[in-house]
Amino acid sequence: MKDIDADRLVDRTFTWPDAASPVSLRQVLHYMGNCGLFTREGRPSRVLLTPEAKRFLDTGDVDYLIAVLHAHVRFFGETLEASGEGLTYDELNHIAVDSFGLNWKSLDQVRRRVHWMRGTGMVEYWTNGKITPTKDGLALLSRLSLVRPSDLESQRQAAGLAAELPEAPRLLTERLNEVTEEELKERKRVLGYIAGGANMTALSRLVDAAATSLSRSEFIQFSVEVFEVSKSSAEQSLNTLQGLDLVVQVGPDQFAATDLAAGWFTSGEAVDLIRHLHLNLAMLGETLDALESESDSGTLTAILAERYPSSGLTRKDVTARVALLMEAGLAERIGNVTRRTAVGKALAGSLPLQQRHGAHRDSVLSGAGAVAKEGSQRLPLPERLAAEVVNSSTDSANYQRFERALAEAFRYLGADVEVHSGPAKTDMVVTLWISPTTRRRIAVEAKTDGAGLVTDQDVKFMRLSKHRARHHADHTMLIGPGFDTWVSQEADKEGVAVLSAKQLAEAVVRHSETPLYPHELVALLLAGQADALERAWSKTERRTEALALVVNAMWKGANDPADIEFGAGALDVRDIWRETKVLLETPLDKKEIEEALAFLSSPCVAGVLVRGGDHAITAPPELIALRLRSLASVIETKAVGMDSLWSTPANTIAASSSSLSDGLPKPNPSSNYIEPAQVRTWAKAEGRPVNTRGRLPESLIREYMRAHGLSTD
């Protein structure tokens, strides 16, 4: 703070006391985040001390410094209170996650808070691994206003209170009143890249810069200087702003803020920006409207897919929209879910929204929706399939509907499904192909309940064990809308996996975004394997994120004049690490970067050229993605005739089971002479539901053969 007070320029170096070499001040400020001690302004960018920071410098009051940090950083003073008589880092992290809803995957955030507390003498670290408050820490606690888990519940209850909605500028009001249904349908789905991020601060600075007209080169130079992006990224940002009608071309090479954007900038109301963006960004107001109940991103994606099937929003698209709504104060996160605020509710009721498809569903994954239309002639989107799994689980009058939904869900996850159903019968057997010599068979018992809770009156565990033995299954699974404590306890004793319909639905949606292989997904169907499943998904998502970050870092380097001058645009592993480390809470390690580079440089992808220890990108990220999509398309096309891979040869015995071959999946009768693609084409023409991949049902194949005069012997 003393260094910044003496020199306010951001683009310079800073040397920590006793450090051997200087570091970038911009990097230091990034690590500090929004802590209440610094603000930025101007061109070139300058950093200023807040009044609170100046007061601390003048007084040296450590208690005041902790109070400032506590006011701006979640679970800060609460860390001090939670440590009580002494807790480990792991125990503190559990409190943050379980009681305060912080989605932390590592101990980094807890460690950082504790280090601040230790540095200011508020806690001590004992040799037994416990963090314990000092006398000074305990004395400060009485002076801090702390958030407790019960306060979060109070916030939930306050969400329904009425709020006053700021009046929109005249031009914006007129535009909202005249927008048509066709215009709403034609809004762009992808938000696009914005220099500085899709946030109020970045957008306001960009619109302000273009307020009085500037050239393309001036806009690019401004973005490069203020947000430290490449020229190509600045160009993309300009295109995005034009697509959102925030900036318009007014001359051969001149751009200016639109009248509507200027109206928002003049009013200074975040609500007006959302109103404006709603006119150009698909499903923005509709997302706010769908947040009438607390939802996670997967649930919200499913709700929107049900209401607007043609929108094509992915979970990533929905997350980006929720982030905008939260920053505008229209939505808020409570634990692991999001819900709209009172102002958000008022705005949702005032916006012109796209017409919903079919009957309205108040909630998709809460189980409160209407009955889904039967006999759909196409395989539902993952979100629609997830919705049907949950909705059918409470349709007690039609248990077969739930069984059909489960069968489709398991097939979507890559499993082979045998449906038996009927009184005293196993509902279905799910088989996962683990390896050429291993299959894992799970006997599935499905239970519906109109009230959403399966009780001990509904489950006979002795019968479940008989079903498992009858079908030579390795495991048993119980699935329903929800289960009471007794059922869960008995299932744990019997080694029976218990899965709620909502958990399966969430798995379907997550699988659509980050597919897992059968040997990884098997953890979903086994008792006590939830942690293993989460690890598998987290690792896969991490690898995907690493791949994207490496590609973008290399493309940035390939377009950076300095990198081109000194290294011909090629980067080594350390260069990529430096470029990406500020983008993640836990930076990529050397192995993760090397794995991504090895994949990108493989002959099939050829997206990276290796030059000794350096790597150079060979094409824009968009074209690399297109190459990967083409590879996937070829694999899928060639796999259409490979349905027999899901069947088990008669001489193969599953290594995970002592059962004979007659207990394994039966060979597909069509695998030798009937093209599955022909069966699918015929089924669609006949209005029959049919999966787009995986093993075809034997009953469907036999019907096809009978319809074409083929023998079914």
Secondary structure, 3 states (H helix, E strand, C coil): CHHHHHCCECCCEECCCCCCCCEEHHHHHHHHCCCCCEEEECCCCEEEECHHHHHHHHHCCHHHHHHHHHHHCCCCHHHHHHCCCCECHHHHHHHHHHCCCCCCCCCHHHHHHHHHHHHCCCEEECCCCCEEECHHHHHHHCCCCCCCHHHHHHHHHHHHCCCCCCCCCHHHHHHHHHCCHHHHHCCECCCCCCCCCCCHHHHHHHHHHCCCCEEHHHHHHHHHHHHCCCHHHHHHHHHHHHHCCCEEECCCCEEEECHHHHHHHHHCCHHHHHHHHHCCECCHHHHHHHCCCCECHHHHHHHHHHHCCCCCCCHHHHHHHHHHHHHCCCEEEECCEEEECHHHHHHHCCCCCCCCCCCCCCCCCCCCCCCCCCCCCCCCCHHHHHHHHHHHCCCCCCHHHHHHHHHHHHHHCCCEEEECCCCCCCCEEEEEEEECCEEEEEEEEECCCCCCCECCCCCCHHHHHHHHHHCCCCEEEEEECCECHHHHHHHHHHCCEEEEHHHHHHHHHHHHHCCCCHHHHHHHHCCCCHHHHHHHHHHHHHHHHHHHHHHHHHHHHHCCHHHHHHHCCCECHHHHHHHHHHHCCCCCCHHHHHHHHHHHCCCCCCCEEEECCEEEECCCHHHHHHHHHHHHHHHHHHHCCCHHHHCCCCCCCCCCCCCCHHHCCCCCCCCCCCCHHHHHHHHHHCCCCCCCCCCCCHHHHHHHHHHCCCCCC
